[in-house]
Every structure is written in structure tokens, then in C-alpha cells.
Amino acid sequence: MRLILYNIRYGTGTGPVFHLPVPGAGYLRSSRRTLAGIGEFLRAQQPDIVGLLEVDTGSLRAGLTNQAEHLATLLGHYSTWECKYGAGSLNHYLPIVRKQANAFLAAPHVAAQRFHYFDTGIKRLIIELELADVCVFLVHLSLKYRHRQSQLRHLHDLVMKSPKPVVVAGDFNAFWGNHELYLFTRASGLTSANTQQLPSFPARTPRMELDFVLVSAGVEVTGFRIPDVRFSDHRPLVCDFNVKPASPRGIL
């Protein structure tokens, strides 16, 4: 099974032009060419599951295009998405911002989908996609260290309750890399698919390991790479794995 994790920055692209005429101005405009490039990359990889972060689900910035549905249609996949802010957040009332989401695209049969929410931070959404033999969680953690640690505790409890092997994928905003996740991974029994600690950010010259794919016992990683793809400020992660449904969690 192939999983791709990609923070696509709402299809707004990257490079010097992103900060013209003022820093961050690129967040107000997306590019059809960028979205087309992302779609071509994903289709060439033939993924079974795609976890997308920073997706625009139909604001004026994206020309009213739901990027998750558009890419799912291109791949022939099922899609599920949700606004990444908590239900009581004022961001739900702001133009453009209220259309900012995370999404799963999936080719296999989906047994269930669940939306969970952290109780701290601005970005609170956790999407759980349950397949026949594995549960996959998609997260985008807070920029604040204190909030991230609280979110990791919440995520630990969700992972430990799963009756199936688990894959956790997301932008952890872990500015100290996997050292910041040490206690979380030890407590949950998860291991990183990125055994070489390859960086994924920024896309042009990666220096930081912000994006992670973590797997539990019962999930065997057979391949992992971070291709040189620059449609966003993050590079995508491509992880191939097999699930051993006969192996109870915690037993090899």
C-alpha cells in the first residue's frame, strides 16, 4: 500500500513571487498550474492513500474549486475533508480561512471516517480513516511547542484505543525534529518510516524534518522517500507499507 503525505499550501505555489507585492501575499492567490502539477505528481505515483494538508475547499482564492474533490476525481479516489479549525473557532466566519481544510483521498474500501479535535491550538482537526486492516490518522500540529505537547498527549490516547494497526501522518511542526517526538513515540509504540531523518522543509533546500509518517507494530514499511517536488513549501513524503492483520498490536 502506498501513502503520500503532502502539505500543498492551498495550491498557492512557492518561490520569490509568493512574497510579492508584500510578504505572504501568495496566500491570497492560488494557481491552476500549481494544482495541475500536484495532480500530475500524485497520479504518477499511483497512491492508495493521500493525506493532504492545507487544502482549499472552495474559497475565492481557489476560484471556488474544492481542491480535495478535484484531486480525488483526477485519481479516481474517495475523498473526505473537513475545516481544520475547532467548531467554536472564529475562523469559521472569516472569508477564505473558513475554507482551509485537511483531507484524505483513498483508493481502498473505506470502512469508516471519523473527525476528532484537539482541545488546544488553532489547528485542531484529526481525521481518522479506517480501512479493512489499518487506521490512518492525519494531523497538522500547532506552531506553539506547549500546544504541540498537549496535542501529542491527546493523539497518544487516540492511537492506543485503536483496535487495528495504526499509521499517523502529518505536519508535526516539530522544529527539533524527531527529538521532539521521542516521548510520544516511546509511549505509543510508534516508529518513524523516515529512518534516515530526511528533511522535507523548505522544499527548495530542505533543512527541517517537520513532516512525519509514524507506524505501529503490524505495519511493515517497505519503502520511504522524499522526492524533489516543489509545488509547495513542503516536499511530499511517499511511504510504501504492508499491513499484517494477523499480528495483534504490540506483538511481532
MIDREN-719077 format. One record per residue (C-alpha): x negated, y negated, z negated. Coordinates in Angstrom, 1 decimal, decimal comma. Example, Ala and Ser with C-alpha at 12.3 -4.5 7.8 and 13.67 -1.06 7.14 Angstrom:
<r><x>-12,3</x><y>4,5</y><z>-7,8</z></r>
<r><x>-13,7</x><y>1,1</y><z>-7,1</z></r>
// end
This chain:
<r><x>0,0</x><y>0,0</y><z>0,0</z></r>
<r><x>-1,3</x><y>-3,4</y><z>0,9</z></r>
<r><x>-0,7</x><y>-6,5</y><z>-1,3</z></r>
<r><x>-1,6</x><y>-10,1</y><z>-0,2</z></r>
<r><x>-1,6</x><y>-12,9</y><z>-2,7</z></r>
<r><x>-1,7</x><y>-16,4</y><z>-1,2</z></r>
<r><x>-1,2</x><y>-19,8</y><z>-2,7</z></r>
<r><x>-0,2</x><y>-21,6</y><z>0,5</z></r>
<r><x>0,2</x><y>-25,2</y><z>-1,0</z></r>
<r><x>3,6</x><y>-25,7</y><z>0,6</z></r>
<r><x>2,1</x><y>-25,3</y><z>4,1</z></r>
<r><x>0,5</x><y>-28,8</y><z>3,8</z></r>
<r><x>-2,9</x><y>-27,7</y><z>5,0</z></r>
<r><x>-6,3</x><y>-28,8</y><z>3,8</z></r>
<r><x>-9,3</x><y>-30,9</y><z>4,8</z></r>
<r><x>-10,1</x><y>-34,6</y><z>4,6</z></r>
<r><x>-6,9</x><y>-35,7</y><z>6,3</z></r>
<r><x>-5,0</x><y>-34,2</y><z>3,3</z></r>
<r><x>-6,1</x><y>-37,3</y><z>1,3</z></r>
<r><x>-5,1</x><y>-39,9</y><z>3,8</z></r>
<r><x>-4,0</x><y>-42,7</y><z>3,6</z></r>
<r><x>-4,2</x><y>-42,1</y><z>-0,3</z></r>
<r><x>-5,4</x><y>-39,2</y><z>-2,4</z></r>
<r><x>-2,9</x><y>-36,4</y><z>-2,4</z></r>
<r><x>-0,7</x><y>-37,9</y><z>0,4</z></r>
<r><x>-0,8</x><y>-34,5</y><z>2,1</z></r>
<r><x>1,6</x><y>-33,1</y><z>-0,5</z></r>
<r><x>4,3</x><y>-35,2</y><z>1,2</z></r>
<r><x>4,0</x><y>-33,6</y><z>4,6</z></r>
<r><x>3,8</x><y>-30,0</y><z>5,8</z></r>
<r><x>2,6</x><y>-28,8</y><z>9,2</z></r>
<r><x>4,3</x><y>-26,4</y><z>11,5</z></r>
<r><x>0,9</x><y>-25,5</y><z>12,9</z></r>
<r><x>-0,3</x><y>-24,5</y><z>9,4</z></r>
<r><x>2,8</x><y>-22,4</y><z>8,7</z></r>
<r><x>2,4</x><y>-20,7</y><z>12,1</z></r>
<r><x>-1,2</x><y>-20,0</y><z>11,2</z></r>
<r><x>-0,3</x><y>-18,5</y><z>7,9</z></r>
<r><x>2,3</x><y>-16,3</y><z>9,6</z></r>
<r><x>-0,1</x><y>-15,1</y><z>12,2</z></r>
<r><x>-2,6</x><y>-14,2</y><z>9,5</z></r>
<r><x>-0,1</x><y>-12,3</y><z>7,4</z></r>
<r><x>1,3</x><y>-10,4</y><z>10,4</z></r>
<r><x>-2,2</x><y>-9,3</y><z>11,5</z></r>
<r><x>-2,8</x><y>-7,9</y><z>8,0</z></r>
<r><x>0,4</x><y>-5,7</y><z>8,1</z></r>
<r><x>1,0</x><y>-6,1</y><z>4,4</z></r>
<r><x>3,6</x><y>-4,1</y><z>2,4</z></r>
<r><x>4,0</x><y>-6,8</y><z>-0,2</z></r>
<r><x>3,2</x><y>-10,6</y><z>0,0</z></r>
<r><x>3,1</x><y>-12,8</y><z>-3,1</z></r>
<r><x>3,4</x><y>-16,4</y><z>-2,1</z></r>
<r><x>2,7</x><y>-19,3</y><z>-4,5</z></r>
<r><x>3,6</x><y>-22,9</y><z>-3,8</z></r>
<r><x>6,3</x><y>-22,3</y><z>-1,2</z></r>
<r><x>8,7</x><y>-25,0</y><z>0,0</z></r>
<r><x>12,2</x><y>-23,6</y><z>0,3</z></r>
<r><x>13,7</x><y>-26,3</y><z>2,4</z></r>
<r><x>12,9</x><y>-29,8</y><z>1,5</z></r>
<r><x>12,5</x><y>-32,7</y><z>3,9</z></r>
<r><x>8,7</x><y>-32,2</y><z>3,7</z></r>
<r><x>9,1</x><y>-28,8</y><z>5,3</z></r>
<r><x>11,7</x><y>-30,0</y><z>7,9</z></r>
<r><x>14,4</x><y>-28,2</y><z>5,9</z></r>
<r><x>12,7</x><y>-24,9</y><z>6,6</z></r>
<r><x>12,7</x><y>-22,3</y><z>3,9</z></r>
<r><x>9,1</x><y>-21,1</y><z>4,3</z></r>
<r><x>9,7</x><y>-17,9</y><z>2,4</z></r>
<r><x>12,6</x><y>-16,8</y><z>4,6</z></r>
<r><x>10,7</x><y>-18,0</y><z>7,7</z></r>
<r><x>7,6</x><y>-15,8</y><z>6,9</z></r>
<r><x>9,8</x><y>-12,9</y><z>5,8</z></r>
<r><x>11,6</x><y>-12,9</y><z>9,1</z></r>
<r><x>8,4</x><y>-13,1</y><z>11,0</z></r>
<r><x>7,1</x><y>-10,0</y><z>9,2</z></r>
<r><x>10,5</x><y>-8,2</y><z>9,1</z></r>
<r><x>10,4</x><y>-8,2</y><z>5,3</z></r>
<r><x>12,9</x><y>-8,6</y><z>2,5</z></r>
<r><x>12,3</x><y>-11,9</y><z>0,6</z></r>
<r><x>13,1</x><y>-13,1</y><z>-2,9</z></r>
<r><x>12,2</x><y>-16,6</y><z>-4,2</z></r>
<r><x>13,0</x><y>-19,0</y><z>-7,0</z></r>
<r><x>12,2</x><y>-22,5</y><z>-8,1</z></r>
<r><x>9,0</x><y>-22,3</y><z>-10,3</z></r>
<r><x>10,2</x><y>-24,6</y><z>-13,0</z></r>
<r><x>12,3</x><y>-23,7</y><z>-16,0</z></r>
<r><x>16,1</x><y>-24,0</y><z>-15,9</z></r>
<r><x>16,1</x><y>-27,1</y><z>-18,1</z></r>
<r><x>13,3</x><y>-28,9</y><z>-16,3</z></r>
<r><x>13,9</x><y>-32,4</y><z>-14,9</z></r>
<r><x>12,0</x><y>-31,2</y><z>-11,8</z></r>
<r><x>15,3</x><y>-29,6</y><z>-10,6</z></r>
<r><x>16,7</x><y>-33,1</y><z>-9,9</z></r>
<r><x>13,7</x><y>-34,5</y><z>-8,0</z></r>
<r><x>13,6</x><y>-34,6</y><z>-4,2</z></r>
<r><x>11,0</x><y>-32,2</y><z>-2,7</z></r>
<r><x>9,9</x><y>-31,0</y><z>-6,1</z></r>
<r><x>13,1</x><y>-29,1</y><z>-6,7</z></r>
<r><x>12,4</x><y>-27,0</y><z>-3,6</z></r>
<r><x>9,0</x><y>-25,9</y><z>-4,8</z></r>
<r><x>9,0</x><y>-22,2</y><z>-5,5</z></r>
<r><x>7,2</x><y>-18,9</y><z>-5,6</z></r>
<r><x>8,2</x><y>-15,9</y><z>-3,5</z></r>
<r><x>7,8</x><y>-12,2</y><z>-2,8</z></r>
<r><x>8,0</x><y>-10,7</y><z>0,7</z></r>
<r><x>8,3</x><y>-6,9</y><z>0,7</z></r>
<r><x>8,5</x><y>-4,2</y><z>3,3</z></r>
<r><x>9,1</x><y>-1,2</y><z>1,0</z></r>
<r><x>12,5</x><y>-0,5</y><z>-0,5</z></r>
<r><x>13,1</x><y>-2,8</y><z>-3,5</z></r>
<r><x>14,7</x><y>-1,1</y><z>-6,5</z></r>
<r><x>15,3</x><y>-4,4</y><z>-8,4</z></r>
<r><x>14,2</x><y>-8,0</y><z>-8,8</z></r>
<r><x>14,0</x><y>-10,0</y><z>-12,0</z></r>
<r><x>13,2</x><y>-13,6</y><z>-12,9</z></r>
<r><x>11,6</x><y>-14,2</y><z>-16,2</z></r>
<r><x>10,5</x><y>-17,5</y><z>-17,6</z></r>
<r><x>7,6</x><y>-18,6</y><z>-19,9</z></r>
<r><x>8,7</x><y>-20,8</y><z>-22,8</z></r>
<r><x>5,7</x><y>-23,2</y><z>-22,4</z></r>
<r><x>4,2</x><y>-25,1</y><z>-19,5</z></r>
<r><x>5,7</x><y>-26,8</y><z>-16,5</z></r>
<r><x>5,4</x><y>-23,9</y><z>-14,1</z></r>
<r><x>7,4</x><y>-21,2</y><z>-15,9</z></r>
<r><x>8,6</x><y>-18,7</y><z>-13,4</z></r>
<r><x>7,6</x><y>-15,0</y><z>-13,4</z></r>
<r><x>9,0</x><y>-12,9</y><z>-10,6</z></r>
<r><x>9,2</x><y>-9,1</y><z>-11,2</z></r>
<r><x>9,6</x><y>-6,9</y><z>-8,1</z></r>
<r><x>10,4</x><y>-3,3</y><z>-9,0</z></r>
<r><x>9,6</x><y>-0,7</y><z>-6,3</z></r>
<r><x>10,0</x><y>3,0</y><z>-6,4</z></r>
<r><x>6,8</x><y>3,7</y><z>-8,3</z></r>
<r><x>5,4</x><y>0,4</y><z>-9,4</z></r>
<r><x>6,4</x><y>-3,0</y><z>-10,8</z></r>
<r><x>4,7</x><y>-6,1</y><z>-9,4</z></r>
<r><x>4,7</x><y>-9,4</y><z>-11,3</z></r>
<r><x>3,9</x><y>-12,7</y><z>-9,6</z></r>
<r><x>2,8</x><y>-15,7</y><z>-11,7</z></r>
<r><x>1,4</x><y>-19,2</y><z>-11,5</z></r>
<r><x>0,0</x><y>-20,3</y><z>-14,8</z></r>
<r><x>-0,3</x><y>-23,7</y><z>-16,4</z></r>
<r><x>-3,2</x><y>-26,1</y><z>-15,8</z></r>
<r><x>-3,5</x><y>-26,5</y><z>-19,6</z></r>
<r><x>-5,6</x><y>-24,0</y><z>-21,5</z></r>
<r><x>-3,3</x><y>-23,9</y><z>-24,6</z></r>
<r><x>-0,2</x><y>-23,3</y><z>-22,4</z></r>
<r><x>-2,0</x><y>-20,6</y><z>-20,4</z></r>
<r><x>-2,9</x><y>-18,7</y><z>-23,6</z></r>
<r><x>0,8</x><y>-18,8</y><z>-24,7</z></r>
<r><x>1,9</x><y>-17,7</y><z>-21,2</z></r>
<r><x>-0,6</x><y>-14,8</y><z>-21,2</z></r>
<r><x>0,9</x><y>-13,6</y><z>-24,5</z></r>
<r><x>4,4</x><y>-13,6</y><z>-23,0</z></r>
<r><x>3,1</x><y>-11,8</y><z>-19,9</z></r>
<r><x>1,4</x><y>-9,2</y><z>-22,1</z></r>
<r><x>4,8</x><y>-8,3</y><z>-23,7</z></r>
<r><x>6,5</x><y>-8,0</y><z>-20,3</z></r>
<r><x>3,7</x><y>-5,7</y><z>-18,9</z></r>
<r><x>3,8</x><y>-3,5</y><z>-22,0</z></r>
<r><x>7,6</x><y>-3,0</y><z>-21,6</z></r>
<r><x>7,3</x><y>-1,8</y><z>-18,0</z></r>
<r><x>8,3</x><y>1,9</y><z>-17,6</z></r>
<r><x>6,2</x><y>2,1</y><z>-14,4</z></r>
<r><x>2,6</x><y>1,3</y><z>-13,4</z></r>
<r><x>2,0</x><y>-2,4</y><z>-13,1</z></r>
<r><x>0,4</x><y>-4,9</y><z>-10,7</z></r>
<r><x>0,1</x><y>-8,5</y><z>-11,9</z></r>
<r><x>-0,9</x><y>-11,0</y><z>-9,2</z></r>
<r><x>-1,1</x><y>-14,8</y><z>-9,3</z></r>
<r><x>-2,9</x><y>-18,1</y><z>-9,6</z></r>
<r><x>-4,0</x><y>-18,0</y><z>-13,2</z></r>
<r><x>-5,7</x><y>-21,4</y><z>-13,1</z></r>
<r><x>-8,4</x><y>-19,7</y><z>-15,2</z></r>
<r><x>-11,2</x><y>-22,2</y><z>-14,9</z></r>
<r><x>-13,5</x><y>-20,0</y><z>-16,9</z></r>
<r><x>-12,8</x><y>-17,1</y><z>-14,5</z></r>
<r><x>-12,2</x><y>-13,6</y><z>-15,9</z></r>
<r><x>-13,8</x><y>-14,5</y><z>-19,2</z></r>
<r><x>-10,7</x><y>-16,4</y><z>-20,0</z></r>
<r><x>-8,6</x><y>-13,3</y><z>-19,4</z></r>
<r><x>-10,7</x><y>-11,0</y><z>-21,4</z></r>
<r><x>-8,4</x><y>-10,6</y><z>-24,4</z></r>
<r><x>-5,3</x><y>-10,4</y><z>-22,2</z></r>
<r><x>-6,7</x><y>-7,6</y><z>-20,0</z></r>
<r><x>-8,1</x><y>-5,7</y><z>-23,0</z></r>
<r><x>-4,8</x><y>-5,8</y><z>-24,8</z></r>
<r><x>-2,7</x><y>-4,9</y><z>-21,8</z></r>
<r><x>-5,0</x><y>-2,3</y><z>-20,3</z></r>
<r><x>-5,1</x><y>-4,1</y><z>-17,0</z></r>
<r><x>-8,3</x><y>-4,3</y><z>-14,9</z></r>
<r><x>-9,2</x><y>-6,7</y><z>-12,1</z></r>
<r><x>-9,1</x><y>-5,5</y><z>-8,5</z></r>
<r><x>-11,8</x><y>-8,1</y><z>-7,8</z></r>
<r><x>-14,7</x><y>-6,1</y><z>-9,4</z></r>
<r><x>-17,3</x><y>-8,4</y><z>-7,8</z></r>
<r><x>-15,6</x><y>-11,5</y><z>-9,2</z></r>
<r><x>-15,5</x><y>-13,2</y><z>-5,8</z></r>
<r><x>-14,3</x><y>-16,8</y><z>-5,9</z></r>
<r><x>-11,2</x><y>-17,9</y><z>-4,0</z></r>
<r><x>-11,1</x><y>-21,7</y><z>-4,6</z></r>
<r><x>-11,6</x><y>-24,1</y><z>-2,9</z></r>
<r><x>-11,1</x><y>-22,5</y><z>0,4</z></r>
<r><x>-13,9</x><y>-24,3</y><z>2,3</z></r>
<r><x>-16,7</x><y>-23,3</y><z>-0,1</z></r>
<r><x>-15,2</x><y>-21,1</y><z>-2,9</z></r>
<r><x>-16,8</x><y>-21,5</y><z>-6,3</z></r>
<r><x>-14,0</x><y>-20,6</y><z>-8,7</z></r>
<r><x>-12,1</x><y>-17,3</y><z>-9,4</z></r>
<r><x>-8,6</x><y>-18,7</y><z>-10,0</z></r>
<r><x>-6,6</x><y>-16,0</y><z>-8,3</z></r>
<r><x>-6,3</x><y>-12,5</y><z>-9,6</z></r>
<r><x>-4,8</x><y>-9,1</y><z>-8,9</z></r>
<r><x>-4,7</x><y>-7,0</y><z>-12,0</z></r>
<r><x>-3,7</x><y>-3,4</y><z>-12,1</z></r>
<r><x>-2,7</x><y>-0,9</y><z>-14,8</z></r>
<r><x>-3,5</x><y>2,8</y><z>-15,2</z></r>
<r><x>-1,8</x><y>4,7</y><z>-12,5</z></r>
<r><x>-2,7</x><y>2,2</y><z>-9,8</z></r>
<r><x>-5,9</x><y>3,0</y><z>-7,8</z></r>
<r><x>-7,5</x><y>0,1</y><z>-5,9</z></r>
<r><x>-8,9</x><y>1,4</y><z>-2,6</z></r>
<r><x>-9,9</x><y>-1,9</y><z>-1,1</z></r>
<r><x>-10,2</x><y>-5,6</y><z>-2,0</z></r>
<r><x>-11,4</x><y>-8,6</y><z>0,0</z></r>
<r><x>-11,0</x><y>-12,4</y><z>0,2</z></r>
<r><x>-11,1</x><y>-13,3</y><z>3,9</z></r>
<r><x>-12,3</x><y>-16,7</y><z>5,1</z></r>
<r><x>-8,9</x><y>-18,2</y><z>5,8</z></r>
<r><x>-8,5</x><y>-21,9</y><z>5,3</z></r>
<r><x>-4,8</x><y>-22,8</y><z>5,8</z></r>
<r><x>-4,6</x><y>-23,9</y><z>2,1</z></r>
<r><x>-6,9</x><y>-25,0</y><z>-0,6</z></r>
<r><x>-7,0</x><y>-21,3</y><z>-1,8</z></r>
<r><x>-8,1</x><y>-18,3</y><z>0,1</z></r>
<r><x>-5,8</x><y>-15,3</y><z>0,2</z></r>
<r><x>-6,5</x><y>-12,1</y><z>-1,7</z></r>
<r><x>-6,0</x><y>-8,8</y><z>0,1</z></r>
<r><x>-5,7</x><y>-5,7</y><z>-2,1</z></r>
<r><x>-5,1</x><y>-2,1</y><z>-1,0</z></r>
<r><x>-3,9</x><y>0,4</y><z>-3,6</z></r>
<r><x>-2,3</x><y>3,7</y><z>-4,2</z></r>
<r><x>0,2</x><y>4,5</y><z>-7,0</z></r>
<r><x>0,1</x><y>7,8</y><z>-8,9</z></r>
<r><x>3,7</x><y>8,1</y><z>-10,1</z></r>
<r><x>3,0</x><y>11,4</y><z>-11,8</z></r>
<r><x>0,5</x><y>9,8</y><z>-14,2</z></r>
<r><x>2,0</x><y>8,4</y><z>-17,3</z></r>
<r><x>0,8</x><y>4,9</y><z>-18,1</z></r>
<r><x>-2,3</x><y>4,9</y><z>-20,3</z></r>
<r><x>-3,3</x><y>8,4</y><z>-19,2</z></r>
<r><x>-5,8</x><y>9,0</y><z>-16,4</z></r>
// end
